């Protein structure tokens, strides 16, 4: 995992088991932006002094409606997620 600072946003890069890298914008949770009705994957995470620890990784067919009543909200809260990627 690496982080990159850009003028208007910060990203984090994760490497999958295949070796492919995936870049995510870091957003403060629970303040989430509006998303368009497109499929996507997402990560709820917790910031640590050593980096970012994923709490829950998911995917959806519609990013615009997935987060209002998440089926794993108790898990996300219990693990103190403070970041959304």
One Martini backbone bead per residue (centre of mass of N, CA, C, O) as a GRO file, in nm:
protein
   85
    1UNK     BB    1   0.096   0.036   0.023
    2UNK     BB    2   0.023   0.366  -0.104
    3UNK     BB    3   0.064   0.720  -0.088
    4UNK     BB    4  -0.087   1.021  -0.243
    5UNK     BB    5  -0.031   1.360  -0.307
    6UNK     BB    6  -0.262   1.599  -0.413
    7UNK     BB    7  -0.405   1.895  -0.456
    8UNK     BB    8  -0.730   1.769  -0.411
    9UNK     BB    9  -0.611   1.476  -0.326
   10UNK     BB   10  -0.612   1.144  -0.189
   11UNK     BB   11  -0.437   0.837  -0.230
   12UNK     BB   12  -0.465   0.477  -0.252
   13UNK     BB   13  -0.270   0.172  -0.290
   14UNK     BB   14  -0.358  -0.151  -0.397
   15UNK     BB   15  -0.266  -0.497  -0.400
   16UNK     BB   16  -0.335  -0.769  -0.554
   17UNK     BB   17  -0.285  -1.106  -0.602
   18UNK     BB   18  -0.208  -1.048  -0.914
   19UNK     BB   19  -0.061  -0.738  -0.891
   20UNK     BB   20  -0.267  -0.546  -0.921
   21UNK     BB   21  -0.356  -0.208  -0.913
   22UNK     BB   22  -0.544   0.012  -0.679
   23UNK     BB   23  -0.714   0.319  -0.680
   24UNK     BB   24  -0.803   0.544  -0.405
   25UNK     BB   25  -1.000   0.762  -0.259
   26UNK     BB   26  -0.989   0.968   0.021
   27UNK     BB   27  -1.249   0.962   0.271
   28UNK     BB   28  -1.443   1.091   0.504
   29UNK     BB   29  -1.601   0.925   0.762
   30UNK     BB   30  -1.946   0.977   0.691
   31UNK     BB   31  -1.868   1.168   0.455
   32UNK     BB   32  -2.038   1.137   0.153
   33UNK     BB   33  -2.065   1.138  -0.160
   34UNK     BB   34  -2.204   1.148  -0.454
   35UNK     BB   35  -2.324   0.894  -0.664
   36UNK     BB   36  -2.343   0.717  -0.933
   37UNK     BB   37  -2.521   0.473  -1.131
   38UNK     BB   38  -2.271   0.258  -1.066
   39UNK     BB   39  -2.046   0.036  -1.059
   40UNK     BB   40  -1.852  -0.093  -0.766
   41UNK     BB   41  -1.592  -0.043  -0.535
   42UNK     BB   42  -1.516  -0.063  -0.173
   43UNK     BB   43  -1.381   0.102   0.136
   44UNK     BB   44  -1.366   0.049   0.468
   45UNK     BB   45  -1.169   0.239   0.709
   46UNK     BB   46  -0.867   0.274   0.916
   47UNK     BB   47  -0.670   0.498   1.068
   48UNK     BB   48  -0.323   0.477   1.117
   49UNK     BB   49   0.007   0.529   1.190
   50UNK     BB   50   0.078   0.292   0.958
   51UNK     BB   51  -0.207   0.353   0.808
   52UNK     BB   52  -0.445   0.156   0.628
   53UNK     BB   53  -0.735  -0.033   0.745
   54UNK     BB   54  -0.935  -0.256   0.644
   55UNK     BB   55  -1.281  -0.344   0.724
   56UNK     BB   56  -1.449  -0.318   0.439
   57UNK     BB   57  -1.521  -0.503   0.139
   58UNK     BB   58  -1.696  -0.399  -0.162
   59UNK     BB   59  -1.982  -0.440  -0.387
   60UNK     BB   60  -2.174  -0.283  -0.663
   61UNK     BB   61  -2.430  -0.190  -0.900
   62UNK     BB   62  -2.496   0.084  -0.703
   63UNK     BB   63  -2.348   0.367  -0.573
   64UNK     BB   64  -2.613   0.552  -0.507
   65UNK     BB   65  -2.757   0.319  -0.284
   66UNK     BB   66  -2.563   0.150  -0.082
   67UNK     BB   67  -2.517   0.356   0.197
   68UNK     BB   68  -2.781   0.414   0.367
   69UNK     BB   69  -2.821   0.074   0.436
   70UNK     BB   70  -2.595  -0.112   0.541
   71UNK     BB   71  -2.556  -0.459   0.604
   72UNK     BB   72  -2.253  -0.383   0.765
   73UNK     BB   73  -2.267  -0.150   0.981
   74UNK     BB   74  -2.185  -0.286   1.249
   75UNK     BB   75  -1.899  -0.362   1.158
   76UNK     BB   76  -1.801  -0.081   1.082
   77UNK     BB   77  -1.844   0.042   1.367
   78UNK     BB   78  -1.686  -0.167   1.545
   79UNK     BB   79  -1.411  -0.093   1.360
   80UNK     BB   80  -1.381   0.224   1.331
   81UNK     BB   81  -1.459   0.370   1.082
   82UNK     BB   82  -1.304   0.681   0.904
   83UNK     BB   83  -1.290   0.563   0.605
   84UNK     BB   84  -1.329   0.613   0.244
   85UNK     BB   85  -1.267   0.431  -0.082
   0.00000   0.00000   0.00000
